[in-house]
C-alpha cells in the first residue's frame, strides 16, 4: 500500500545518530518504493540540498547538537512542507507534549513496530494538501521570489526589494524552475493561471 499523494517522489528523510537504525529504516522504506535519504544529525540535513523539499521525516528525539525538538522548531518557523515523526526510547510526557506543540505528525517509541511506522509514514504522506505538490516544494525564500516573479518583477528589481544580489536571485530562480519542472518565467505565469 502506497501513499495516496506522491510528494516529491515520496521523499523520506531519516535523521538518527545510530547507523544501524538509519540502515534498517532505509532498507525498510526503500523496499516499499520510497526515496530515502539518511543523515546522522539535524545539522547535516540542514546543510543538504534536501532542506526545503516536500517530504516526510523520521527524526530521533535525542541527538547530539540540535535535537529532534530543535528540528521541529526550525521546520515550523521556516514553514517547511514537511511531516515529521519523532522516534525515541525516552518518550516522557514532557517530550511528547513538546513534540505535538511543535507540530510533530506523530511520536513513536523505540523499539518501534516496523508495520506501525510504515502505516504512520503513509498517513503522513496522505495528509499533504494538494497544493504541496507545487508551492510546498519551495523554501520560504523561493516562495517569496516566485510571488515577485508572478507580479512581473525582473531579477534586479527582486534583488533590490529583498536586499540580495541579482546573482542570488538567479540561483533561486533556477532552483524554482528545477523544482516546478518548468523552463521559464512565462511557464511559471502560465502554470499559476491554471490554479
Phi and psi in degrees as a GROMACS rama.xvg file:
@    title "Ramachandran Plot"
@    xaxis  label "Phi"
@    yaxis  label "Psi"
@TYPE xy
-110.487  161.971  UNK-2
-58.2114  150.573  UNK-3
-65.6785  -42.2113  UNK-4
-111.276  121.709  UNK-5
-81.857  111.501  UNK-6
-103.797  116.606  UNK-7
49.486  48.7451  UNK-8
56.7976  38.7196  UNK-9
53.4036  50.0023  UNK-10
-70.7937  121.564  UNK-11
-117.806  122.423  UNK-12
-98.9414  133.144  UNK-13
-120.659  121.852  UNK-14
-120.885  110.969  UNK-15
-155.035  137.679  UNK-16
-82.5398  -3.88158  UNK-17
-94.9554  110.817  UNK-18
-60.7558  -33.4537  UNK-19
-67.7462  -35.4707  UNK-20
-70.6222  -42.9619  UNK-21
-57.0294  -46.7419  UNK-22
-66.4886  -42.7353  UNK-23
-68.3019  -39.8943  UNK-24
-68.1648  -39.2818  UNK-25
-60.3367  -44.8666  UNK-26
-64.7424  -46.6689  UNK-27
-54.1281  -48.4179  UNK-28
-84.7858  -30.713  UNK-29
-62.0132  -39.1987  UNK-30
-64.5343  -18.8061  UNK-31
-101.194  14.9587  UNK-32
88.6304  6.91316  UNK-33
-80.5589  147.777  UNK-34
-88.813  107.086  UNK-35
-107.182  132.395  UNK-36
-123.317  135.644  UNK-37
-116.648  147.26  UNK-38
-139.182  146.525  UNK-39
-89.1494  -9.38165  UNK-40
-151.826  160.628  UNK-41
-63.8996  -39.2524  UNK-42
-59.5363  -43.7281  UNK-43
-67.6983  -33.2509  UNK-44
-65.6775  -45.3778  UNK-45
-63.3945  -27.2622  UNK-46
-90.9716  3.4471  UNK-47
-92.5308  166.621  UNK-48
-74.3985  -10.7955  UNK-49
-78.4016  -15.6819  UNK-50
-62.7847  121.02  UNK-51
102.653  -10.0026  UNK-52
-76.1402  152.029  UNK-53
-71.9889  122.506  UNK-54
-165.249  174.237  UNK-55
-108.12  150.869  UNK-56
-134.589  135.626  UNK-57
-106.749  116.158  UNK-58
-124.038  130.404  UNK-59
-70.3483  138.108  UNK-60
-68.0496  -44.9695  UNK-61
-100.839  84.1732  UNK-62
-109.459  152.099  UNK-63
-69.51  148.99  UNK-64
75.4712  -132.776  UNK-65
-69.5932  132.852  UNK-66
-90.5722  177.232  UNK-67
-60.4079  -37.3528  UNK-68
-66.5798  -40.5402  UNK-69
-59.2276  -43.5886  UNK-70
-60.2682  -43.3561  UNK-71
-60.104  -41.5202  UNK-72
-63.045  -42.9685  UNK-73
-63.3227  -46.0283  UNK-74
-60.7049  -42.0742  UNK-75
-67.5865  -46.8671  UNK-76
-64.0265  -37.0793  UNK-77
-84.9179  -5.10828  UNK-78
53.4528  46.9689  UNK-79
-77.6426  145.829  UNK-80
-80.1479  68.6648  UNK-81
-130.494  139.758  UNK-82
-103.815  123.945  UNK-83
-114.755  130.706  UNK-84
-113.974  119.394  UNK-85
-90.9102  140.806  UNK-86
-124.851  143.945  UNK-87
-164.107  148.511  UNK-88
-83.945  -9.7058  UNK-89
-121.369  67.1809  UNK-90
-85.1108  68.2842  UNK-91
-70.184  152.963  UNK-92
-53.2179  -35.9777  UNK-93
-61.385  -46.3194  UNK-94
-67.7375  -40.3395  UNK-95
-62.4474  -43.1858  UNK-96
-62.0415  -46.5738  UNK-97
-59.1275  -40.8381  UNK-98
-59.8003  -46.2752  UNK-99
-74.8712  -31.1711  UNK-100
-62.5557  -34.7432  UNK-101
-88.8427  17.2919  UNK-102
71.3055  32.0513  UNK-103
-65.054  144.176  UNK-104
-74.6875  -38.4029  UNK-105
-160.416  167.217  UNK-106
-132.357  121.048  UNK-107
-118.468  130.99  UNK-108
-85.637  141.571  UNK-109
-84.6234  146.943  UNK-110
-72.1246  133.486  UNK-111
-91.9991  157.175  UNK-112
-87.393  118.799  UNK-113
-53.8964  -41.0779  UNK-114
-65.3291  -37.084  UNK-115
-65.3781  -41.9675  UNK-116
-64.5832  -41.907  UNK-117
-60.2335  -45.1763  UNK-118
-62.4779  -40.2982  UNK-119
-66.3785  -42.6973  UNK-120
-63.7235  -42.2742  UNK-121
-64.2344  -38.5964  UNK-122
-64.4993  -39.1673  UNK-123
-62.4918  -44.5256  UNK-124
-64.2811  -41.8042  UNK-125
-65.7098  -19.3714  UNK-126
-85.186  -4.45719  UNK-127
-68.581  133.651  UNK-128
-68.4356  153.586  UNK-129
-55.4784  -36.131  UNK-130
-64.3986  -19.2586  UNK-131
-63.7625  -18.9675  UNK-132
-63.6081  -22.2803  UNK-133
-120.191  -72.4253  UNK-134
-59.7726  -37.1945  UNK-135
-63.9935  -16.3658  UNK-136
-74.4539  -19.4261  UNK-137
-93.5099  146.945  UNK-138
-73.025  170.987  UNK-139
-57.9073  -45.1626  UNK-140
-65.0692  -42.8725  UNK-141
-63.4862  -37.2715  UNK-142
-64.7026  -40.3372  UNK-143
-61.0584  -44.9731  UNK-144
-67.5504  -40.7286  UNK-145
-58.974  -43.9445  UNK-146
-61.2719  -42.7206  UNK-147
-70.1348  -34.9025  UNK-148
-62.8917  -39.964  UNK-149
-67.1022  -22.455  UNK-150
-84.6877  -0.478952  UNK-151
91.3466  10.3236  UNK-152
-78.4633  146.065  UNK-153
-90.9883  168.266  UNK-154
-53.9625  -43.3329  UNK-155
-64.6665  -40.0402  UNK-156
-66.9668  -40.1973  UNK-157
-64.5761  -43.5845  UNK-158
-57.9767  -45.6808  UNK-159
-64.2389  -42.8814  UNK-160
-65.4001  -38.0166  UNK-161
-95.4117  -5.2907  UNK-162
70.4862  34.7868  UNK-163
-128.18  171.939  UNK-164
-81.5784  152.718  UNK-165
-57.1167  -34.1692  UNK-166
-62.8279  -39.6862  UNK-167
-64.7148  -40.5619  UNK-168
-60.308  -44.6478  UNK-169
-61.1476  -40.0394  UNK-170
-63.5075  -43.42  UNK-171
-64.5914  -40.53  UNK-172
-59.7756  -45.0492  UNK-173
-65.7899  -33.3841  UNK-174
-68.4833  -39.9902  UNK-175
-61.4253  -48.1406  UNK-176
-61.5569  -41.3615  UNK-177
-63.1855  -46.5015  UNK-178
-66.8888  -38.0144  UNK-179
-89.5624  1.49614  UNK-180
56.1946  48.713  UNK-181
-128.338  169.929  UNK-182
-118.09  -8.89684  UNK-183
-157.191  166.865  UNK-184
-64.0255  -33.7645  UNK-185
-59.719  -42.9587  UNK-186
-64.192  -37.7171  UNK-187
-61.327  -45.7144  UNK-188
-62.9212  -42.6345  UNK-189
-64.1084  -43.4333  UNK-190
-65.4652  -38.2682  UNK-191
-68.279  -29.1554  UNK-192
-73.66  -13.351  UNK-193
-82.697  -17.6026  UNK-194
